[in-house]
């Protein structure tokens, strides 16, 4: 090896792929910067796998929105008065 080249150890740049959770959960996913959409390819689709901090934060927001939409407090409960009206 000469002085102008270094020996490569592993990969210099991380390989990434689109986060499938964000793809399904975030309606504005296509509008994100490309780098904010990527997660490290060898990790699961989690917030901490995102390459950028903005990607991490947007993933966490999507998790919170999803959790809020499917929380028991948002479930429609059939009250007796509502059932009486529909009969």
N, C-alpha and C positions, 0 to 999 in steps of 0.2 A: 504494500500500500504506500502510495506517495504522500507527500505533505499536503497536497491540495484536495485530497479525497478522504473521507472518513469511512470507516467500516459501518455498514448498516446493521443495526440491531433492532429487529422487529419492524414495525411500521412507523413512519414519521407522522402521518396524519391519521386520525381515527376514522374508521369506516362507519358510516351511519346509514340509517334507513328511516323512513317515516314512522312516527309513533302511531300505532294502530288505535290505541285508546283515544288519542286526540283526534285522529281522523274520524272516528265514529261519534265522539262526544261534542266536538267543537264545530259549530256551523261556520265559523270564520277560519277554519283550518287552512283552506286554500289561499287565503289572503295573507297568511303569515310569511315572514321571510323564510327562505329555504333553510337556513341554518337553524332557525327556531323550531322547525318541524322535525329535526333529526334526533334520534336516540342512538347510542352506541349499539352496533349490531350484535354484539355478544351479550347484551343485557336484555332484561324484560322491558315491557312498555311501562316504565314507572317514571315519576317526575325526576328522580335523581339520575336517571339514565340519559336525560336530555343533555345535549352538548353545550347549550347556552343557558344563562340564568333566565332570560326572557322565556325560553322554552319551558324551563322548570316551573316558572310562575304561572304561565298560561295552562300548563298541565294541571297544576294544583287548583286553579280556578275552575277548570272543567270538572275535576273531581268533586269540588264543593257544590257546584251547580247540579251535578248529577245526584249527589247525595241529598240535596235539598228537594229536588223534584220527586225522589222516590222515598222520602221520609214519611213515616206514619202520620205526621201532623198534616200532610197535604192530601192524604187519602180522603175521598168523599165518603162520609158516613151517612147512612140512610137513617134519618131521624123519623120517629113515629108520625110527626106532623107531615113530613114530606111523603111518607108512604100512604097516608090517608088521602092526600090530594091526588095521588096517582091512581087510586083505586076507583 
